[in-house]
Amino acid sequence: FTKAPRRGVLLDWEFDDRPPYDHQARAFSRLSSREGRPEPTLITTGTGSGKTEAFLLPILNHCLEQRRKGVTGMKALILYPMNALANDQAQRLAGLITDRPELRGIRAGVYIGQKGPQRSSVTSEGLINDRHALREDPPDILLTNYKMLDQLLLRAKDQRIWQASAESLQ
């Protein structure tokens, strides 16, 4: 993997002490919402090469930008094909949000079919998973799977999430 030179600001915050890999820097540039809508982007590279960071960091950056503008509601919906991957990525996202002072305040939730300890805020143990909390105040980022997305779209009690996110989720 080649490291990208630091060509201007790729994100509004530094995510690491090292420059991003070239494929990450290109993804950051394509997925930045700073100058309009993000561009469709496909990232194909080997295991452990930073694919998640290539899309997740621009999403977090977008959430920061929108929160600064006072935009409420969901700003990103991330679909995973299975609960194990959603849980793994939820833990990774919870760690980023709670470990980095510049990301504190970003609300992220996970909505899958599994039960566990209920959280109404992001903690180092995980994302918001209390469904009442997700409905009352939709998170900036929601991780789910296609089966639960179908239920979220169809159930009347979940419509508040979509109503509150009608303008913010693009």
URLINLIN-V306042 format. One record per backbone hydrogen bond with DSSP energy under -1.0 kcal/mol. CO is the residue of the C=O (numbers start at 1). NH is the residue of the N-H. If there is no record, write none. Layout:
# URLINLIN-V306042
co:nh
CO:NH
CO:NH
This chain:
# URLINLIN-V306042
co:nh
2:22
5:7
6:8
20:4
21:25
22:26
23:27
24:28
25:29
26:30
27:31
30:39
33:36
46:49
50:54
51:55
52:56
53:57
55:59
56:60
57:61
58:62
59:63
60:64
61:65
62:66
63:67
64:68
65:69
66:71
67:70
76:142
78:144
82:86
83:87
84:88
85:89
86:90
87:91
88:92
89:93
90:94
91:95
92:96
93:97
94:98
95:99
96:100
100:103
103:106
107:140
107:141
108:128
109:143
119:129
119:130
123:126
126:123
128:110
130:134
131:135
132:136
133:137
140:75
140:76
141:109
142:78
143:111
144:80
145:149
146:150
147:151
148:152
149:153
150:154
151:155
155:158
156:159
158:161
159:163
160:164
165:169
